[in-house]
Amino acid sequence: MTLALGCIADDYTGASDLANTLTRCGLRTMQTIGVPRDDLALPEVDAVVVSLKSRSIAAPEAVAKSLAAEQWLRGRGAAHVMFKICSTFDSTDAGNIGPVMDALQADCGEPIVLVTPAFPETGRTVYQGNLFVGRVPLNESPLKDHPLNPMHDANLVRVLGRQSRSRIGLVDLVTVARGADAIRQRLALLANDGVRAAIVDAVFDRDLESIGLAALADRLSVGASGLGLGLARGLVASGYVRAAGQAMAEEQPIGGMAACLAGSCSQATLAQVAEAERVMPVLRLDPEQLVNGADETRRALQWAAEHLANGPVLIASSSTPEQVAALQARHGRDAAGHAIEQAMAALAQGLVAAGVRRLVVAGGETSGAVVDRLGIPGFLVGAEIAAGVPVLRAVGAAQGAMLLALKSGNFGGPAFFDDALRLMR
């Protein structure tokens, strides 16, 4: 197998978002969980997205995992590797975007790396190096209050400069509007001036197409799924990849019960949980009890056993930003987050043991913990539920055939959970 495009994603929901984008653009795409085992049978694909849970771990560990993924992808023929990050540039001043970028750049030997989290389709744009969410700068949006990676500076040249060992430059919108050649020329000038990475402006989809074509001339790029869109369209337009006509995942129905887990504390997920109460039983967990021990998890599984035979259920640990802040103050940010993630993973394990074969998970960290606990090595990408969220069909799972949806907290409309279950048959 020779890959047209290799991708390394720093969380599982972001990987699903990217895999969904590549599939929509015509690339036959598979998402793996971690670096695949040598004995895992892979179908013939154009792109592989290696999902890591590396966004919020210690930087040296994130670097080691990312380098291992890059080496696996290069070994399968990937001439270009994209490091996929969140469209809100989730990363503290300690990393992990900067340290991973620096390590991948050193490994592949590129003089300068193109970086953009822009994805206009989802309201993420970059202008003069500043990241906007809809009409407001990132630091004025609700996304500034992420419980693990709060973002209080919209200027990505500054943000990345505090993380990276490199000088950071800017390719502005005027340059991007002139096309791929102008972008490459600007990058070359910056590299000659000692700049090692450059934030690239993008406001429209056509900007992403120019950026993608420019990036394909090099071995490495860094960005959100919007960059993936540009890379995929560039590969198809150049004739390097022949666009596939449909998603790879088979349409054979999956039996078994269905359940939803919500661990995200985003405003979007909180609204989606509230909306789900109109169509299915919903259990709201006590985060304090989840941190204190397993009793709350046992209570939730007992509750689910009483309802699953009658239809889907939703179990949520989601809390408001104020409740999250209070919990972190009592137990510590990392300890509280880890305890809740592992409790949700234990719930997923218990639900699957009870016969659940269609599982919807909201929240990047929650999704990572769940998939790790279930030990699923990979997915084929199916129909799109909402922008950035596809149906995933498990490959090589010990539990047998399963469908999952892994949703970043901010993605999807108010009826997301019901919409997902309607497509997961």
C-alpha positions in Angstrom: 0.0 0.0 0.0 1.3 3.4 -1.0 -0.4 6.4 0.7 -1.1 9.6 -1.1 -1.5 11.4 2.2 -0.5 10.5 5.8 -2.1 12.4 8.8 -1.3 12.5 12.5 -4.2 13.7 14.6 -3.7 14.9 18.2 -7.1 13.6 19.4 -9.6 11.0 18.3 -12.5 13.3 17.5 -10.3 15.6 15.5 -9.1 12.6 13.6 -12.7 11.7 12.8 -13.3 15.2 11.6 -10.3 15.1 9.3 -11.1 11.6 8.0 -14.6 12.8 7.3 -13.3 15.8 5.3 -10.9 13.7 3.3 -13.7 11.2 2.5 -16.0 14.0 1.3 -13.3 15.3 -1.0 -13.0 11.8 -2.6 -10.1 10.2 -0.8 -10.6 6.6 0.4 -9.7 7.1 4.0 -9.1 4.9 7.1 -8.7 6.2 10.7 -6.5 4.1 13.0 -6.3 4.3 16.8 -2.6 4.8 17.5 0.1 3.4 15.2 -1.4 0.2 13.6 0.0 -3.2 14.5 1.9 -4.9 11.7 -0.7 -7.7 11.6 -3.7 -5.4 11.2 -5.2 -5.9 7.7 -5.6 -2.6 6.0 -7.8 -2.0 3.0 -6.5 -0.2 -0.1 -6.8 3.5 0.8 -5.5 6.8 -0.3 -5.1 8.3 3.1 -4.6 7.1 6.7 -5.3 9.3 9.7 -3.4 8.0 12.7 -5.3 9.0 15.8 -3.3 9.9 18.9 -4.5 11.1 22.3 -1.6 13.5 22.6 -3.1 17.0 22.8 -3.0 17.4 26.6 -0.3 14.9 27.7 3.4 15.8 28.5 5.1 17.3 25.5 8.0 14.7 25.4 5.4 11.9 25.3 3.4 13.7 22.6 6.6 14.1 20.5 7.5 10.4 20.8 4.0 9.3 19.8 3.9 11.7 16.8 7.3 10.7 15.6 6.4 7.0 15.7 3.2 7.7 13.7 5.2 9.7 11.1 7.7 6.9 10.7 4.9 4.4 10.1 3.2 6.7 7.5 6.5 7.4 5.7 7.1 3.6 5.6 3.8 3.3 3.7 4.9 5.8 1.1 3.3 9.0 2.4 5.3 11.8 0.7 3.3 14.4 2.6 2.4 14.2 6.3 -0.1 16.6 7.9 -0.1 17.1 11.7 -3.8 17.7 12.5 -4.5 20.1 15.3 -7.8 21.6 16.6 -9.4 24.4 14.7 -9.2 26.5 17.9 -5.5 25.8 18.3 -6.0 24.1 21.6 -2.6 24.2 23.2 -1.1 25.8 26.3 2.2 27.7 26.2 4.0 24.5 27.1 2.6 22.8 24.0 1.9 20.4 22.5 1.6 22.0 19.0 4.9 23.7 19.0 7.1 20.8 20.4 5.5 18.2 18.0 5.8 20.5 15.0 9.5 21.2 15.8 10.2 17.4 16.1 8.4 16.5 12.9 10.1 19.3 11.1 13.6 18.2 12.3 12.8 14.6 11.3 11.7 15.4 7.7 14.3 18.2 7.1 11.9 20.9 5.8 13.3 24.5 6.1 9.8 26.0 6.9 6.4 24.6 7.9 3.0 26.0 6.8 0.5 26.2 9.7 -3.2 27.1 9.6 -6.1 26.0 11.8 -8.6 27.8 9.5 -11.8 25.9 8.5 -14.3 28.5 7.2 -17.1 25.8 6.9 -17.1 25.6 10.7 -16.6 29.3 11.3 -12.9 29.2 12.0 -11.0 31.8 10.0 -7.5 33.4 10.3 -6.8 37.0 9.3 -3.5 38.8 9.9 -2.5 35.7 12.0 -5.5 36.1 14.4 -7.9 33.2 14.8 -11.6 34.1 14.7 -14.5 31.9 15.8 -17.5 33.2 13.8 -17.3 37.0 14.1 -15.2 37.3 17.2 -11.5 36.6 18.0 -10.9 33.3 19.8 -10.2 35.0 23.1 -13.6 36.6 23.1 -15.5 33.4 22.1 -17.0 30.8 24.5 -14.2 28.4 23.4 -11.7 30.5 25.5 -12.9 28.5 28.5 -11.7 25.0 27.5 -11.2 23.1 30.8 -7.8 21.7 29.7 -6.5 24.1 27.1 -8.0 27.6 27.7 -7.2 30.0 24.8 -6.8 33.6 25.8 -4.8 34.9 22.9 -6.1 35.0 19.3 -2.8 35.9 17.7 -1.3 32.6 16.6 2.1 34.0 15.7 2.5 34.9 19.4 0.8 31.7 20.6 3.0 29.4 18.5 6.1 31.5 19.2 5.7 30.8 22.9 5.7 27.0 22.3 8.2 26.5 19.5 12.0 26.9 19.4 11.5 28.5 15.9 10.9 32.0 14.7 7.3 32.3 13.5 6.2 34.3 10.5 3.0 35.2 8.7 1.6 34.6 5.1 -1.1 37.2 4.9 -4.4 37.0 3.1 -3.2 39.3 0.3 -0.5 36.7 -0.5 -2.9 33.8 -0.2 -5.4 35.4 -2.6 -2.7 35.4 -5.3 -2.6 31.6 -5.2 -0.3 28.7 -4.5 2.8 30.0 -6.3 2.6 33.2 -4.3 2.3 31.3 -1.0 5.3 29.2 -1.9 7.4 32.3 -2.8 6.5 34.0 0.5 7.4 30.8 2.4 10.8 30.7 0.6 11.5 34.3 1.5 10.6 33.8 5.1 12.8 30.7 5.3 15.7 32.6 3.8 15.2 35.1 6.6 15.5 32.4 9.3 11.7 31.9 9.9 11.0 28.2 10.5 7.2 28.2 10.6 4.5 30.5 9.2 0.9 31.0 10.2 -1.2 31.3 7.0 -4.3 33.4 6.7 -7.5 31.8 5.3 -11.0 33.2 5.2 -12.7 31.3 2.3 -12.6 27.7 1.0 -10.7 28.9 -2.1 -8.0 30.0 0.3 -7.7 26.5 1.6 -7.4 25.1 -1.9 -4.4 27.4 -2.7 -2.8 26.6 0.7 -3.3 22.9 0.1 -1.6 23.0 -3.3 1.3 25.0 -1.8 1.7 22.6 1.1 1.9 19.5 -1.2 5.2 20.7 -2.5 6.7 20.0 0.9 6.8 17.0 3.2 5.0 18.5 6.3 2.2 20.8 7.1 0.3 21.6 10.3 -3.4 22.5 10.5 -7.0 21.7 11.1 -9.4 19.8 8.9 -9.7 22.8 6.6 -6.1 22.2 5.6 -7.0 18.6 5.0 -9.7 19.8 2.6 -7.1 21.8 0.7 -4.6 18.9 0.5 -7.3 16.5 -0.7 -8.6 18.8 -3.4 -5.1 19.4 -4.5 -4.4 15.7 -4.8 -7.5 15.1 -6.8 -7.0 18.2 -9.0 -3.5 17.1 -9.8 -4.6 13.7 -10.9 -2.5 12.0 -8.2 -5.6 10.6 -6.6 -8.8 9.5 -8.5 -11.8 10.7 -6.5 -13.8 7.8 -5.0 -17.5 7.9 -5.6 -18.7 6.9 -2.1 -17.7 6.4 1.5 -15.7 3.2 2.2 -17.7 1.9 5.1 -20.2 -0.9 4.1 -23.9 -0.3 4.5 -24.6 -3.6 6.1 -26.8 -2.9 9.2 -25.4 -3.4 12.7 -27.7 -5.0 15.3 -27.6 -4.5 19.0 -28.6 -1.7 21.3 -27.6 2.0 21.1 -26.3 4.5 23.7 -24.8 8.0 23.9 -22.1 9.3 26.3 -21.4 13.0 26.7 -18.3 14.1 28.5 -17.8 17.5 26.8 -18.6 20.7 28.8 -18.9 22.9 25.7 -22.0 25.0 25.3 -22.9 23.1 22.2 -22.9 19.7 23.9 -24.8 21.1 26.9 -27.5 22.2 24.6 -27.5 18.9 22.7 -27.9 17.0 26.0 -30.9 19.1 26.9 -32.4 18.5 23.5 -31.9 14.8 23.7 -34.1 14.7 26.8 -37.0 15.2 24.4 -36.5 11.9 22.6 -34.6 9.5 25.0 -33.9 8.8 28.6 -31.0 10.9 29.9 -29.0 10.4 33.1 -27.0 13.3 34.3 -24.0 12.1 36.4 -22.6 13.9 39.5 -19.0 14.8 38.5 -18.0 15.0 42.2 -19.1 11.4 42.7 -17.3 10.3 39.5 -14.1 11.7 40.9 -14.6 10.1 44.3 -15.0 6.5 43.2 -16.8 3.8 41.1 -20.3 4.0 42.8 -21.6 6.6 40.3 -20.4 4.4 37.4 -22.2 1.4 38.8 -25.3 3.4 39.4 -25.3 4.6 35.8 -24.8 1.1 34.4 -27.7 -0.2 36.5 -29.9 2.7 35.2 -28.9 1.9 31.6 -29.8 -1.8 32.1 -33.3 -0.8 33.0 -33.8 1.4 29.9 -31.7 0.0 27.0 -34.2 -2.7 25.9 -36.7 0.1 25.2 -34.4 2.2 23.0 -31.3 4.4 23.1 -30.1 6.2 26.3 -27.8 9.1 27.0 -25.5 9.3 30.0 -23.8 12.7 30.6 -21.0 14.0 32.8 -21.1 17.4 31.1 -21.1 20.4 33.4 -21.1 24.2 33.1 -17.7 26.0 33.0 -18.4 27.3 36.6 -19.0 23.7 37.8 -15.9 22.5 36.1 -13.8 25.2 37.6 -15.1 24.4 41.1 -14.4 20.7 40.6 -10.8 21.4 39.4 -10.2 23.7 42.4 -11.1 20.9 44.7 -9.3 18.1 43.0 -6.8 19.6 40.6 -7.4 20.1 36.9 -5.5 17.0 35.6 -6.8 14.7 38.3 -10.4 15.7 37.9 -10.2 15.4 34.1 -8.5 12.0 34.2 -10.9 10.6 36.7 -14.0 11.6 34.7 -12.5 10.4 31.4 -11.8 7.0 32.9 -15.2 6.8 34.5 -16.8 7.4 31.1 -14.5 4.8 29.5 -15.7 2.3 32.2 -19.2 3.2 31.3 -18.6 2.5 27.6 -17.0 -0.8 28.4 -20.0 -1.8 30.6 -22.5 -0.7 27.9 -20.7 -2.7 25.2 -20.6 -5.8 27.5 -24.4 -5.4 27.9 -24.9 -5.5 24.1 -24.5 -1.9 22.9 -23.2 -2.0 19.3 -23.9 1.6 18.3 -22.2 4.2 20.5 -22.1 8.0 20.2 -19.5 9.8 22.2 -19.3 13.6 22.7 -16.0 15.2 23.8 -12.4 14.8 22.5 -10.8 13.6 25.7 -13.9 11.4 26.5 -13.7 9.8 23.0 -10.1 9.0 23.4 -10.6 7.3 26.7 -13.5 5.3 25.4 -11.8 4.0 22.3 -8.7 3.2 24.2 -10.7 1.2 26.8 -12.6 -0.7 24.0 -9.3 -1.5 22.2 -10.6 -0.7 18.7 -7.6 -0.5 16.4 -9.2 1.3 13.5 -12.3 2.5 11.6 -13.6 2.8 8.1 -15.2 6.2 7.4 -18.9 6.3 6.6 -21.8 8.8 6.1 -21.5 12.3 7.5 -23.7 13.0 10.5 -22.8 16.6 10.9 -19.9 18.8 9.6 -16.8 17.1 10.9 -18.5 14.0 12.3 -18.8 10.8 10.3 -20.2 7.3 11.2 -17.3 5.1 11.9 -17.3 1.3 11.3 -14.9 -0.6 13.6 -12.1 -2.6 12.0 -10.5 -5.4 14.0 -12.5 -4.9 17.2 -12.6 -7.8 19.6 -16.3 -7.0 20.3 -17.2 -7.7 16.6 -19.1 -5.3 14.3 -19.7 -1.9 15.9 -20.6 1.6 14.7 -19.3 4.7 16.6 -19.6 8.4 16.3 -16.9 10.5 18.0 -17.8 14.1 18.3 -15.7 17.1 19.3 -17.6 19.0 21.9 -18.4 22.1 19.7 -19.6 20.2 16.7 -23.1 19.3 15.6 -26.6 20.9 15.8 -29.0 20.8 18.7 -30.4 17.4 17.7 -27.0 15.8 17.1 -27.6 12.7 19.3 -30.8 11.8 17.6 -29.4 12.6 14.2 -26.4 10.3 14.8 -28.6 7.4 15.9 -30.8 7.7 12.8 -27.8 7.2 10.6 -26.2 4.4 12.7 -28.2 1.4 11.6 
